[in-house]
Amino acid sequence: MTLRTSLLVFLLTASAVSTALADAPASPAASGGRKRREPPPAVIPAEEVAAAERLYRSQNYPGAVAQAKAALNRNERYTPAMLVMAKAYFKLGKNEWVKTLGDMMKNAGASEAERADIYQMLAFMEIDKQNTPGAIEMLKKATGARPDNALLWNNLGAEYLVAKNYREAVPVLEKATQLQPSFAKAHLNLGSAYRGVKEYEKALAEYQRALQLFPRYADAVFNLGILYLDAEKMPNLDLVAKFNAAIAYLQQYKQMVAGVGQTVAPEADAYIQEAQDGIKKEQKRIERQKKQEERDKQRAAKKVADDAKKAAPPAPGAAPSAGATPPTGTPALPPKPAPGAGAAPAFGTKPVAPAPPSPAPRKTP
């Protein structure tokens, strides 16, 4: 056996012995009574994540990403760092990174509650693509992950409104207002859901509640105008008064928005014109109805007069009208013959021609 071969066998034998000794449990005597050393605990990069959150809130999104990366360099499975990085990337428009970080959070064992924000960001991406069903699906996952979050319920309800699925929107937005009664936007959206299912008084109450919470809420004023325009009827108001209320709210909305330098919704003037046209149409209808009622009244009065005239007894000496029935108990007398006319024939007798008068004979009637 050569020296090189002998050395290789020695090294292999020594390695095997060392491995066996390392795997064997150490005796208390050999270890001096100490337990086997455990791996060090995972690093919690709390300071880096807190700094990333502060930068995110101050809208310094690149800085937030940098701090989140620093946190992940210390602990690559720290999901709070992944979440703040995903939110910052979303603000920067880097949607693919949001999806990637969402998958990383799932693989790292993030809870559903922690992933709710990821679902919401994915929903917003679908909204940008005008994919309302996809957005609803993501927001349903978000509310399932965080059922105590009023904002998520409100956003889901808002997408149901976009889809004009008012019946699904009502319970979702009721949930949002129950979780956070001071949430003005949720009350506004709930009012619109009630308006969609034609529960107008409930809609009115929700819009008014939104204004109580936020007195300068121009969107609530605008929606009140639409409510009075669309509602088939409102309590204690006729149609003209309802349209006038719609005009008043829409004009108030225009003043509020213009007063703060914002752009007035182009639909506002069109809705005001629609209400004004509705007033004119209703006034014409009322005028036609009045004229018809007057004609009906005149016809009724004429009929009463005609009926009274027919029922009145004939004046003494007056000939009864053709077809009139003589009063009961009084025999009908034949009319007096006109001068120069022949007498009326008796029933069943042949008429006798009278002698012609002189000098010019005339036929009798």
C-alpha positions in Angstrom: 0.0 0.0 0.0 1.4 3.3 -1.0 1.8 6.3 1.3 -0.9 8.2 -0.5 -3.5 5.4 -0.2 -2.7 4.9 3.5 -3.2 8.6 4.1 -6.6 8.7 2.3 -7.8 5.6 4.3 -6.8 7.4 7.5 -8.7 10.5 6.7 -11.8 8.7 5.8 -11.7 6.6 9.0 -11.1 9.7 11.1 -14.0 11.5 9.4 -16.3 8.5 10.1 -15.3 8.4 13.7 -15.8 12.2 14.1 -19.2 12.0 12.6 -20.2 9.1 14.9 -19.0 11.0 17.9 -20.8 14.1 16.9 -24.1 12.2 16.4 -23.8 10.4 19.7 -25.5 12.1 22.7 -23.0 13.6 25.0 -22.8 12.2 28.5 -23.3 14.5 31.5 -19.8 13.7 32.6 -18.2 14.5 29.2 -20.2 17.8 28.8 -19.8 18.9 32.3 -23.6 18.5 33.0 -24.6 21.1 30.3 -27.5 20.5 27.8 -26.9 20.4 24.1 -26.7 24.0 22.6 -30.0 25.1 20.8 -29.9 27.2 17.6 -30.2 30.9 18.2 -33.7 32.5 18.1 -34.8 34.2 14.9 -33.9 37.8 14.5 -36.8 40.2 14.8 -35.9 43.3 12.7 -38.6 45.4 14.4 -36.7 48.7 14.2 -36.2 48.4 10.4 -39.9 47.6 9.9 -41.0 50.5 12.0 -38.8 52.8 10.0 -40.2 51.4 6.8 -43.8 52.0 8.1 -42.9 55.6 8.9 -41.4 56.2 5.5 -44.5 54.6 3.9 -46.9 56.9 5.8 -44.8 59.9 4.8 -45.2 58.8 1.1 -41.5 58.1 0.8 -42.1 54.8 -0.9 -38.5 54.1 -2.2 -37.2 54.7 1.3 -39.8 52.3 2.7 -38.7 49.6 0.2 -35.1 50.1 1.2 -35.8 49.8 4.9 -38.0 46.7 4.3 -35.1 45.1 2.4 -32.8 45.8 5.3 -35.2 44.0 7.6 -35.4 41.0 5.2 -31.6 40.9 5.1 -31.7 40.2 8.8 -34.6 37.8 8.6 -35.7 36.7 5.2 -38.9 35.1 6.5 -40.2 38.1 8.4 -43.6 38.7 6.9 -44.3 42.2 8.3 -41.3 43.4 6.3 -42.7 41.7 3.2 -46.1 43.4 3.7 -44.8 47.0 4.0 -42.6 46.4 1.0 -45.6 45.2 -1.0 -47.6 48.3 0.0 -44.8 50.6 -1.1 -44.4 48.8 -4.4 -48.1 49.1 -5.0 -47.9 52.8 -4.6 -45.0 52.9 -7.0 -47.1 51.0 -9.6 -44.9 47.8 -9.5 -47.8 45.4 -9.3 -45.8 42.3 -10.2 -43.7 42.8 -7.1 -46.9 42.9 -5.1 -48.0 39.5 -6.4 -44.5 38.1 -5.8 -44.4 39.3 -2.2 -47.9 38.0 -1.6 -46.7 34.5 -2.7 -43.6 34.9 -0.5 -45.8 35.8 2.5 -47.9 32.7 1.9 -44.8 30.4 1.7 -43.5 32.0 4.8 -46.6 31.1 6.7 -48.3 34.5 7.0 -51.8 34.4 8.5 -54.9 35.1 6.5 -55.5 38.3 8.5 -52.0 39.5 7.5 -52.6 38.7 3.9 -55.9 40.7 3.8 -54.1 43.8 2.6 -52.5 41.8 -0.2 -56.0 40.7 -1.3 -57.2 44.3 -1.2 -54.3 45.5 -3.4 -55.0 42.7 -5.8 -58.6 43.9 -5.9 -57.5 47.4 -6.7 -55.5 46.1 -9.6 -58.6 44.4 -11.0 -60.5 47.7 -10.6 -57.9 49.4 -12.6 -58.5 46.9 -15.4 -62.3 47.4 -15.0 -62.7 43.8 -14.0 -65.4 44.3 -11.4 -66.1 40.5 -10.9 -62.4 39.9 -10.2 -62.3 42.8 -7.8 -65.3 41.5 -5.9 -63.7 38.1 -5.7 -60.5 39.5 -4.1 -62.5 41.7 -1.7 -64.6 38.8 -0.6 -61.3 37.0 0.3 -60.2 40.2 2.2 -63.4 40.4 4.2 -63.2 36.7 5.0 -59.6 37.2 6.2 -60.5 40.3 8.2 -64.2 40.2 9.1 -63.8 43.0 11.7 -62.5 45.6 9.1 -65.1 48.1 8.1 -63.0 49.5 5.3 -62.8 46.2 3.5 -66.6 45.7 3.8 -67.2 49.2 2.5 -64.9 48.6 -0.5 -66.7 45.3 -1.3 -70.1 47.1 -1.1 -68.8 49.9 -3.4 -67.9 47.3 -6.0 -71.4 45.7 -5.7 -72.8 49.2 -6.4 -70.6 49.5 -9.5 -72.0 46.2 -10.7 -75.5 47.5 -9.9 -76.0 44.5 -7.6 -77.9 46.5 -5.0 -79.4 43.6 -3.1 -75.9 42.1 -2.4 -74.6 45.6 -1.6 -77.2 46.3 1.2 -76.1 43.6 3.8 -72.4 44.2 3.0 -72.7 48.0 3.6 -74.9 47.5 6.6 -72.0 45.4 8.1 -69.6 48.2 7.4 -71.8 50.8 9.2 -72.3 48.4 12.1 -68.6 47.9 12.5 -67.9 51.6 12.3 -70.9 53.8 12.9 -68.9 57.0 12.3 -67.8 55.9 8.8 -69.5 58.6 6.6 -68.5 57.0 3.3 -70.1 53.7 4.3 -73.4 55.5 5.2 -73.3 57.3 1.8 -72.8 54.0 -0.1 -75.5 52.3 2.0 -77.9 55.1 1.0 -77.1 54.4 -2.6 -77.8 50.7 -2.1 -81.2 51.5 -0.5 -82.0 53.8 -3.4 -81.2 51.0 -5.8 -83.7 48.7 -4.2 -86.2 51.6 -4.0 -86.3 51.9 -0.2 -86.3 55.6 -0.5 -86.9 56.6 3.1 -84.0 54.4 4.3 -81.8 56.0 1.6 -82.8 59.4 2.8 -81.9 58.5 6.4 -78.4 57.2 5.4 -77.6 60.3 3.3 -78.6 62.6 6.1 -76.5 60.5 8.5 -73.5 60.9 6.3 -74.1 64.7 6.3 -74.4 64.7 10.1 -71.0 63.0 10.3 -69.4 65.3 7.7 -71.4 68.5 7.1 -69.4 69.6 4.1 -69.8 66.2 2.4 -70.6 67.4 -1.2 -71.1 63.8 -2.5 -73.9 63.3 0.1 -75.6 66.5 -1.1 -75.3 65.4 -4.7 -76.8 62.0 -4.0 -79.7 63.6 -2.1 -80.4 65.5 -5.3 -80.5 62.3 -7.3 -82.7 60.6 -4.7 -85.3 63.3 -4.9 -85.1 63.2 -8.7 -85.4 59.4 -9.0 -87.8 58.5 -6.2 -91.3 57.7 -7.4 -92.5 59.6 -4.3 -91.2 61.1 -1.1 -93.1 61.6 2.2 -95.3 64.7 2.4 -94.2 66.0 -1.1 -96.1 66.1 -4.4 -94.2 65.7 -7.6 -93.5 69.3 -8.2 -92.2 69.8 -4.6 -90.0 66.6 -5.1 -88.4 68.0 -8.2 -87.8 71.4 -6.6 -86.0 69.6 -3.7 -83.8 67.8 -6.2 -82.9 71.1 -7.9 -82.1 72.7 -4.5 -79.7 69.9 -3.5 -78.0 69.8 -6.9 -77.5 73.6 -6.9 -76.1 73.4 -3.3 -73.7 70.7 -4.5 -72.4 72.9 -7.3 -71.9 75.8 -4.8 -70.0 73.5 -2.3 -67.7 72.0 -5.0 -67.0 75.3 -6.7 -66.3 77.0 -3.3 -63.4 74.7 -2.7 -62.0 74.9 -6.2 -63.0 71.4 -7.2 -64.5 70.3 -10.5 -68.3 70.1 -10.7 -69.6 66.8 -12.0 -70.9 67.4 -15.5 -74.0 65.4 -14.7 -75.2 68.0 -12.2 -76.5 70.5 -14.8 -78.1 67.6 -16.8 -79.9 66.4 -13.7 -81.1 70.0 -12.9 -82.5 70.3 -16.4 -84.2 66.9 -16.0 -85.9 68.1 -12.8 -87.0 71.3 -14.5 -88.5 69.4 -17.4 -90.2 67.1 -14.9 -91.8 70.2 -13.3 -93.1 71.5 -16.6 -94.5 68.1 -17.6 -96.2 67.7 -14.2 -97.7 71.3 -14.4 -99.1 70.5 -17.9 -100.5 67.3 -16.6 -102.2 69.1 -13.7 -103.6 71.7 -16.1 -105.0 69.0 -18.4 -106.5 67.3 -15.3 -108.2 70.5 -14.2 -109.7 71.1 -17.6 -110.9 67.5 -17.8 -112.4 67.8 -14.3 -114.2 71.0 -15.4 -115.6 69.3 -18.5 -116.7 66.4 -16.4 -118.4 68.8 -14.0 -120.2 70.6 -16.8 -121.4 67.3 -18.3 -122.6 66.1 -15.0 -124.5 69.4 -14.4 -126.1 69.2 -17.9 -127.2 65.6 -17.3 -128.8 66.6 -14.0 -130.7 69.4 -15.7 -131.8 67.2 -18.6 -133.0 64.5 -16.2 -134.9 67.1 -14.1 -136.5 68.5 -17.3 -137.6 65.0 -18.4 -139.1 64.2 -15.0 -141.1 67.5 -14.7 -144.9 67.3 -15.5 -146.1 69.1 -18.6 -147.7 72.6 -18.2 -151.5 72.9 -18.4 -152.7 72.8 -22.0 -149.3 71.8 -23.3 -149.1 68.9 -25.7 -147.0 66.0 -24.3 -143.8 65.3 -26.1 -143.7 62.4 -28.5 -143.5 59.1 -26.7 -144.3 60.7 -23.2 -146.4 58.6 -20.9 -149.5 60.3 -19.4 -149.7 60.6 -15.6 -151.3 57.6 -13.9 -155.0 58.0 -13.1 -155.7 60.8 -15.6 -157.1 59.8 -19.0 -155.3 61.2 -21.9 -157.4 63.7 -23.9 -157.0 63.9 -27.7 -155.6 67.2 -28.9 -157.9 69.9 -30.2 -158.1 69.9 -34.0 -156.6 72.9 -35.7 -159.0 75.4 -37.4 -160.0 74.0 -40.7 -158.6 70.6 -40.1 -160.5 67.4 -39.9 -161.2 65.7 -36.6 -158.8 63.0 -35.5 -160.2 59.6 -36.4 -161.4 57.2 -33.8 -159.4 54.0 -33.3 -160.3 51.4 -35.9 -162.5 53.8 -38.1 -161.8 54.9 -41.6 -161.1 58.6 -41.9 -163.7 60.8 -43.5 -162.4 63.7 -45.7 -163.9 67.0 -44.6 -165.6 69.4 -47.0 -163.1 71.7 -48.6 -163.3 75.3 -47.4 -164.0 78.1 -49.9 -162.5 79.7 -51.9 -159.1 77.9 -52.0 -159.1 74.3 -51.0 -156.0 73.0 -49.0 -155.1 69.5 -48.1 -155.4 68.6 -44.4 -152.3 67.4 -42.7 
